[in-house]
């Protein structure tokens, strides 16, 4: 009887241990960060990612945008910008909206160099990738969506 009771108690402890982290993530005070990872400078895809990030912010979510591979051009002041059909804004304007709403936009330094661009030409408010950025994307509960 004692062994059966101990097994039942152990199952309850394991079940609570597995459930508690899931419940904690549903707590609005500990809501996860959404990282919108964009890899393309394609106007349609890039602006879909930026627009999605902005809508998540409007819904009260915390957002970080990560621009890698060819998407680094979206945050470069010297790269011509195109207006998106639905938003009527350029990527620079969409990035500014995200930053103004408290979001952060990180630009990959090595991708920028590979693209023949300079980090010095980033639009105001964007940040180069850093150890802090890597800690954010690796943190428990961080969610990443790619465009």
N, C-alpha and C positions, 0 to 999 in steps of 0.2 A: 504494500500500500504506500509506503514512504517513497519508494522508487517511482511509482506512478505519479504521485503528487509532485515530486521534484521535476520529472519530465514535463508535466503540464506547466509548472511554474517557469521552467526554462523556455518553453514555447511562447509563453506570454511575454517574457522579457525580450526574446528575439523579435517577436511581432511588434512590440512597442518600439524597440530600437530601430526597426526598419521603417516604421510609420512616422515617427517623430520628425526626421529630416524632411519628409515629404510635406508634413503639415506646416513646418516652419517656412518652407518656400512659398506656401500659399498665403502667408501673413503679408499684408501690404507693406508693412514696415521693413520687411526683408525681401522685397520683390527683386527678382534678378535683373541684371544689366543685359540689355540686348545689344549685341555687336552686329551691325550691318556691314558685312564684308563685301566690298565691290572690287572686281578684278578687271573690269572692262571700261574703256573710254567710249564705248558705243553710247550714243545719246539716249536711246530708248532704255537700254538696260541700266545704265548709270543713273538716269533720272528716276527710274522706277525704284531703285534702291534708296536713293536720297529722299524721294517722296514717301516711301514706306517708313523710313526712319522718322521723318517729320510727323507722320500720322500717329506713330507709336508715342511720340512725345506729347502730341495733342491728347492722347488717351491717358496721359499721366505716367508713361514709362520712362525709364532712364535709358538713354541711347548713346552708343559710341559708334562712329563710322570708321571703318578701316579701309583705306584706299591702297591697294597693292597692284602689282603687275601694271597693266596699261592704265588703270584707273587713276594713277598718280597725276595724269594730265588734267583730270577734273579739278584739281586744286592748284594748278600752276597758273600764275598770273599772265604768262606769256603765250599760253595756248589758247587759240580762238575758241570761244564758247558758242554753242548753239542753243536756241530757245527750244524747250520741250513743248510738245503739242498741248498736252493737258494742263501742265502747270503754268505755261506761259513764262517760265523763268529759265535762266541759264543755270548750269551746275554751280557756278560761283554764288548766285543768289540763293539757291537751295541750301548750300553749305552755310551761308551766312544766317539763314533762317534757323538751321539746326543749332548753330553756335549761339545765336541770340536767345534760344529757348533753353540754354544750359547744357546742350550736348557737347561732345568732344569729337574732333575729327583728326585721326592719325594718318600720316602719309609715310609709306615705307621708304626709308632712306636708300636702301640698295636698289629698289625698283626705280626710284627717281633717277639715280645715277645710270642704271642700265638703259633707261629711256632717253638718256642724253639731256636730262633736265637738271636743274639745280634746286636744292632745298631752300636756297635763299629766295627763290621766286614763288614760294608757297603763298597762297592768299592769307590775309591776316586772320589769325585765330587758330589756324590748323597747326598741328604739332607733328614733329617727326616721331616715328616709332621709337620706343625706349623700353628699358627694363620695366618701368611702371605699366606700360601698355601690355607687355607680355604677362605681367602679374594679373592684370584685369581679365584678360581673355582666358587665363588658366584658373581663375577663381571658381570655387564651387558655385553652382547656380547660374553662371553666365551662360547665356544662350546666344548662338551665332546663326545668322541666316546669310546666305551668299547670293549675290546677283552678278 
